[in-house]
Amino acid sequence: MAASVRQTHPDGVDAVLDLVDDARGIGRIAGVVRSGGKIVSTIGAIDPQALRERELSGNNLSMQQSPASSHAGLRALLEMLERGAVRTFIASEEPLEEATRALERSKRGTVNGKLILTVD
């Protein structure tokens, strides 16, 4: 991903919203963010001190309230799915044993849709 960003934005970018990378991946992504820029992680992978050393800032974003945080919210989401108001495209279904491979595909950015892990 970093190489692709550098190709289209040789001077770097101002901000990144990262949904999948661990701390090591955030370190690689930091290389494409301009000095003074910001990285936000939705999975808690930001080390603020490490980013400050690179003249960057960062936050770990977490939602305390979401549809998934209550029974009523899950029911409303289910009803929207049943009505067709919300659609989910499934890219593939993989056995749980292939989770590592599926995650690598997702990190490469080559998956369009959701990867479903199945348990037998």
C-alpha positions as a printed Julia matrix, in Angstrom:
120×3 Matrix{Float64}:
   0.0     0.0    0.0
   2.78    2.44   0.87
   4.41    2.06  -2.54
   1.1     2.73  -4.28
   0.5     5.88  -2.21
   4.04    7.11  -2.9
   3.49    6.56  -6.61
   0.37    8.72  -6.72
   1.38   11.16  -3.94
   5.19   11.46  -4.02
   5.15   14.22  -1.37
   3.08   12.04   0.97
  -0.41   12.49   2.38
  -1.76   14.5    5.3
  -3.71   11.72   7.0
  -4.47    8.0    6.98
  -7.45    6.15   8.43
  -6.25    2.58   8.95
  -8.75   -0.22   9.52
  -6.53   -3.31   9.56
  -2.84   -2.8   10.32
  -1.03   -3.74  13.51
   1.67   -1.52  15.06
   4.3    -2.74  12.6
   2.01   -1.96   9.67
   1.31    1.49  11.1
   5.07    2.03  11.13
   5.23    1.28   7.4
   2.27    3.53   6.68
   3.87    6.37   8.65
   6.44    6.56   5.87
   3.84    7.99   3.47
   2.45   10.63   5.85
   3.88   14.15   5.69
   5.51   15.71   8.73
   2.74   17.06  10.97
   0.25   14.52   9.57
  -2.05   12.17  11.43
  -2.81    8.45  11.44
  -5.98    7.02  12.97
  -6.39    3.32  13.73
  -9.72    1.61  14.35
  -8.07   -1.42  15.97
  -5.92    0.26  18.63
  -2.58   -0.04  16.81
  -1.38    3.55  17.32
   1.69    4.15  19.49
   1.57    7.95  19.99
   5.2     8.15  21.18
   6.52    6.32  18.11
   4.57    8.69  15.86
   5.78   11.79  17.74
   9.35   10.66  17.04
   8.44   10.89  13.34
   6.76   14.29  13.8
   3.32   12.74  13.35
   0.3    12.36  15.59
  -2.19    9.57  15.91
  -5.31    8.33  17.63
  -6.94    5.02  18.34
 -10.58    5.4   17.4
 -13.16    3.28  19.16
 -16.9     3.52  19.19
 -18.57    3.13  22.54
 -22.03    3.1   20.98
 -22.77    1.38  17.7
 -25.61   -0.73  16.33
 -23.7    -3.78  17.5
 -23.52   -2.52  21.08
 -27.16   -3.23  21.92
 -29.86   -5.79  21.23
 -32.13   -3.09  19.79
 -29.37   -1.89  17.48
 -28.7    -5.41  16.2
 -32.43   -5.95  15.66
 -32.65   -2.69  13.65
 -29.64   -3.73  11.56
 -31.19   -7.14  10.89
 -34.45   -5.51   9.8
 -32.56   -3.23   7.38
 -30.77   -6.25   5.93
 -34.07   -8.13   5.54
 -35.65   -5.12   3.75
 -32.68   -4.82   1.43
 -31.9    -1.33   2.72
 -28.36   -2.49   3.53
 -26.44   -4.84   1.28
 -23.26   -6.71   1.92
 -21.2    -8.11  -0.92
 -19.43  -11.33   0.02
 -16.13  -11.68  -1.82
 -15.45  -15.22  -0.61
 -15.99  -17.77   2.13
 -12.9   -19.43   3.58
 -12.46  -22.09   6.27
 -11.13  -20.75   9.57
  -7.82  -22.49   8.87
  -7.3   -20.02   5.99
  -7.75  -16.93   8.2
  -4.11  -15.85   7.87
  -4.24  -16.05   4.08
  -7.57  -14.2    4.01
  -6.17  -11.42   6.22
  -3.15  -11.06   3.93
  -5.48  -10.72   0.93
  -7.45   -8.07   2.78
  -4.29   -6.14   3.72
  -3.17   -6.1    0.07
  -6.38   -4.25  -0.77
  -7.37   -6.76  -3.46
 -10.65   -7.85  -1.88
 -13.9    -6.2   -2.92
 -16.44   -7.2   -0.31
 -16.45   -9.19   2.89
 -14.33  -12.25   3.57
 -16.34  -14.79   5.52
 -14.53  -17.29   7.74
 -16.47  -20.52   8.27
 -16.19  -22.95  11.16
 -16.98  -26.6   10.48
